């Protein structure tokens, strides 16, 4: 097994996650500046300005499976890089809120599509015993992008005029570099064989992945699995109801933890907790560092402890931290109490849902339906990721921030019950064997 090449290709493709993380969170530094520049009310600010990229992720996730299957994983990832670049440059130069929203929407399309194409690519080139760790590189890059976005926002906050433009435009540099780098990776051998029927190209890539294994044998195994599949099926066929429900629930609980709502409004939440503006931005950088450190821990454990055990750890951490945040706001504890509890919340997310979600969704669907299955799971994730942060300004002003965090804590109790009763373990199982297990169980 050529581990060095597999790792290089995986980390290159996973850089789409860096842009995902950066693009998603960089807007938090511009939140209050944009509200002052275009003062059109909380609803307009939440749904149009702040969530415009998130609405793009919904569309990108819903339809990203189409280019991922038709054009291939590699070409789709290349166009994702182009979209990120155009969005970063355009939104930084925008002088109208609707133009700004449209250009942020384009970046959102790239984010949504990347959650399908990147995990699909990595899962299809990775050996079963390292698949979790390699696919989780995508999540690592997401949190690295989040950290860099928080850090760049803090460093650029001192620019005397139009600091928000520099914050948002900074993404153009990594977007350009990523677009060039993705040209160096080969196409997925499973896509070449199953979707394009190009045996020669598939065999060449399989030789690069593992020079010690006869590619003909591996192609026979992949084709055997593909030939058994009914090509008229969709992910909504009754036999796939179990993987479909698993994808829905892991995405549902991911967002009802409040993770995106918090990341989008971290400086505002810290200011409500009593921190000054500069301290709030600096605390956001600390959140990014904690996210990165605990994601690395989750990455190191995902193929050792398994996906289910990490979800147990994360669920308990969510319940404790979110309950403490709600209590701190209810009792009006000032100072570092709320940031401290939110650091624990981020740690729980990074080890649990953060490390698991994209790995898990990439594993549970069969080869011929993987892109459409991931499109379903990602679209559920992004619908909720758009709706919940969009409603945060209204919810905070109407029901209060304490009630918001109580609601998130309750949803994590339900997640814990789901992990206990329904979630299967997928570590160390080949994609083809995992398909047989889940489809067999789901068809009973």
N, C-alpha and C positions, 0 to 999 in steps of 0.2 A: 504494500500500500504506500503510495507516494504522499505521505502525510504533509510534507512541506508545501507541495503544490495545492493540495486540497485546502490547507489552512490559508494560503495566500489568496486563492479564489474566493473562499468564504469570507475573509475579512474585507476584500475588495467590494464584493456584493453587499456585505453588511454595512458598508459606508452609506448606503441609502438610508439606513437607520439613523446615522449621525445627522443627516439632513432633515429627516423626520423629526428628531428630537429638537434640533435647533429651530426649525420652522415653527413647530408647535408652541414653543415656549418663548421665543424671542419677542412675541407680541406683548408679553406680560410687562416688559420694561417700558413699552410705549402706551400702556393702558390709560393712565391718567392724562398724559400729554394729548392723546388722540381725542379723549373726551372733552378736553378744554378747546382743542382746535376745531372740532365739529360737535358742538353741544346740541344734540337733538334728542336727548332723553335717554333713560336707562335701557329701555327696550331696544331702541335703534342701536345704541352702543353695544349692547350684549349680543344681539342677533345678527347685526350687519357688520359692524366694525371688528369686534373681537372674534366672532365665530365664523366669519366669511371663509377662512381656510378650512374650518371644520366641516362646513357644508360641502366644500370641494372633496374632502376625504370621503364623505358618504358616497358621492357619485363615483369617485375613483375606486372605492372598494366594491361598489355594486357592479361596475363594468370593467374593472381591471383584469378580471379573468379572461376577457375576450382577447385583448392583445397578448396576454401572457400565453394563451394557447395558440393563437393564430400567428403572431409574429415570432414567438419564442421568448424564453425568459431573458436572454441577453439583450435583444433589441428593445424589449419593453423597458428594461432597466436603463438603457441608454437614453430613451426618450423621457424617462422619469427625471434624469439629470438635466435635460434641456428645460423641462417645465420648472424645476426648482430655480434654475438660473434666471429665466425670464421673469418669474414671480418676484424674486429678490430684487432685481434691478428695477422692475416696473413699479412695484409697490413703494420702494424707497423714493421714487421720483414723483409719485402721485400727488396731485393738488386738489382732488375731489374725493369725497368719501366713497362714492359709488365706483369710481375708477380704482381706488385703493382696494375696495372689497372684491372687485372682479379679479384683480391681479393676485390678491391673497388666495382667492378661490382656485386659481391655476396651480399655485403651490400645494393647495389641499388635494387636488387631483393626483399630484405626484405622491403625496404621503399615502393616500388610500391605495393607489396601485402598488406602491412599494411593499405594503403589508401582505400582498399576494405574491408578487414576483420574486422578491428576495428570499423569504423563507422557503418557497417552493424550490427555487434553484438550489439553495444550500442543502435542503433535505434530500434532494435527488442526487447529489454528488457525494454525500457524507456516508461513511461506514456506520452501521447500526450502533456500534458501541460508543461512538463519539458524536452521534447525530444531535443529541440534546445540547451538548456543549457548543457545537459549531453553529447550529441554528440560533442558539442564544447569543452568539456574537452580534446578531442583529439587534437584540435588546440591549446589549452592552453599548453598542454604538448609539442607540436612542438616548440612553442616559448620559453618555459622553457628550452628545450634542446638546442635551438639556443643560449640563454643567457649563459648557462653553458659551451657550446663549446667556445664561444667568451672569457669567463672568464678564462677557463682553458688554452686556447691558450695564453692569456696575461700572466698568471702566469708561464707558462712553457717556454715562449719565452726567459727567462734568462738562461735556461740550456745551458751550453757552447758547447755541441756537440750533434748532432742528436736530437735537440729539437722537430722536426717534428714527429719523431717516438713516442715520449711520448704523444704528442698531439693527434695523431690518435689512439694509443693503449689504451688511457684512456677510450674509449667507451666500452671496454670489461667488465668492472666492472658493469655498469648499465645493460648491455645486459644479463649478467649471472643472476643478481637479478630478472630482468623482466621475464626471462624464467622460473624461479622457481615460481614466483608469479602467472603467468597466469594459472598454474596448479590448483589453488584454486577456479577458477570461474566455474560456471556450463555452459553447452552448451546452446545456444539460443533455447528457446522453439519453436519458429517459424520454425527454421531449423529442429529440432527434429520431428515436426509434419508434415511439408510440404515435406521435402527432405528424411527423414529417416522413416517416418510413425511410429514413436515410441510414441504412445499415453501415455504410462505409464510414461516415462521419461519427456515428455513435461508437463504432468499434475503436476509432482513433482516440476518442475522448476517454473511453474505458481503459485503453492501454496507458494513457497518461495518468489516470487515477490509480490503477494498480497494474504495473507491468508484469507481475508474477501470476496473474490470473488470465486464462484464456477468455477473451471478450466474447467469443461465440457462445460459451457456456452461460455467461452472464446475460447475454441477449436472449438466449433461449428461455431463461428463467423469467425475464421481464416480459417477453412476448407471451409466454404461457399464461401469466397472470392477466395480460391484456386480452388474450384470446378468450379467456373464460368470462370476461365481462360482457354484459349486454350493452352494445353501443347506443341503444335507444334510451338507456336509463338517464335519469337526472338525479341530483342529490335529494330530490323530494320523493323518489321512489320509496315505497314502504320498507324495503330491506335496509335502507340507509337512515332510518329514523333515529337510531341511536347516535351515530356520529353527528347527525344534524343537530340533535338536542344538546349533545355535549358542546359543540361549537357555539350554539346559541347561549348556553348558560355560562360558559367560561368568559365570553365576551360581555354578557349582561352584568355579571358580578364584577368584572374588571372595572367598568365605568361607575357602577353604583358603590364602589369604594370611595368615590369622590376624587380620584387621583387627578384627572384632567381638570376638574373644577379647581382643585387646589393649585396645580401648576400654572394655570392661566391667571389666577388671581393671588398668587403668593404674596407679592408686595402689599396688596390691598389688605389681605387677611392679617399680615404682620402689623400693618398700621392700625387696624381695628384693635389688635391686641396691645397697642400702646407703644410700638416702636416708631422712631422717627423715620422719615423717608429713606435716608442714606443707610440707616441700620436695617431697614426692611429689605433693601436691595442686597445688602451684604449677607443678611440671613438667607436670602434666596440662593446666593452662591454656596453657602454652607449646606443647604438642602441638596443642591446639585452634587456636591462632593459626597455627601452621605449616600445619595442614590447610586453614584458610581461605585463606591466601596462595597456596598451591600449587593449590588448587581454582580460584581466580581465574585463575591462569596456564593451567590446563587448559581453562577456559571460553573464554579468549581464543584458544586454539590449535585447539580441536576442529573448527571449520569451516574452518580454514586448513591444518593438517597432516592432518587426518582422524582417524577413530577408530582405525584400525590403527596409525598411527605413534605415537599416544599410548600404545597398549598395548605397543608395543615399548619405549618409554622407561620405562614403569612396570615392565615385567617385569625389565629389567636392574637397575633401582633396587631392586626387591624382593629379587632374588637377592643383591645386594651387601649391602644393609642387614641382612637377616635372617641372613645368614652371619656378619656382624660381631657381631650381638647374641648369637648362639649362642657365638661365640668368646669374647666378653667374659664371659659367664656361666661358660663352661668354665674360663677362666683366672682367674676371680674378680677381674676388673678393677673396682675400686670408683670412686666419684665419679660424674662426668658422662659416662663412656664409654657406658654403656647408654642413658641418655636421648638422647645425641647420635646414636647409631645408630638409635634409634627415631624421632627427628625425620626422619632420612633415609628411613626406612620410610614414615612418614606422607606425606612429599613425593612419594615414588614412587606411593603409592596415590592421592593426590589428583590427580596429573597423568594417571595411567593409568586403572585400573579405576574409581576414584571418579567421574571425569568421564564415563566412557564407558558404564557398565553400563545405566543407565536410559534413556539416549538410544538405545543399540543395540537393547535389547529392544523399545522403543516403535516402532522403525523396521522391523523385519524380518518382521512378520506383516501379512497383508492387512487391509484395512479391516473386513471382516465378521467377522474372527477376532481382531482386535487385542486386545480385552479378555481373551479366553480365552487367547491366546498370552502376554500379559503375566502373567496369573494363573499360568500354568505356570512361566514364568521366575522370577517373584517367589516362588512357593512353594518352588522348588528352593533359591533364595537363603535363604529364611527357615527352611526345615527345617535347613539346615546352620548358619545363624546361631543357631538354638536349641540344636542338639546340641553344636557345638564349644565355645561359651562355657560351657555347662552342665558340660562335662567338664573345664574348665580347672583347678578346684581339685583334682580327683582326679588329673589328669595331672601337675600340678606336684609333688604329693606322692608320686606313684608312680614315674614315669619321669624326673622332673627337668625343670627349665625349659630346660636346654640342649638336650635331646632334642626338646622341643616345638618350639623355634625351628629346629632342623635339619630337622624334618619340614615346617614351613612353607616353608623355603627350597627344599627338593626339589620341592614342589608348584609353585613358581613357575618352576622349570626346565621342568616339563611345560607350564605356561601359555605360556612363550616358544615352545615347539615348536608349540603349537596356533595361536598368532597367525601364525607363519611359514607353516604348512601349510594352515590351514583358514579363517581369519577373513577375510571380504570387507570391502572399503571401501564405506561407505554415504554418505559426505558428498556434499552437493549434488545428490542424486538424489530426485525426487519419490516420495512413498509408493507411488503407483500403478506407476511405472516400476520401483521397487525390488522390488515384489511380483513383477512379471513376470520380473525377472532371477533372483531367488532361487528362485521356483517352477519356472522352466524348468530351472535348474541342478540343483535338488533332485530333479526328476523324471526325470533321465537314468538 
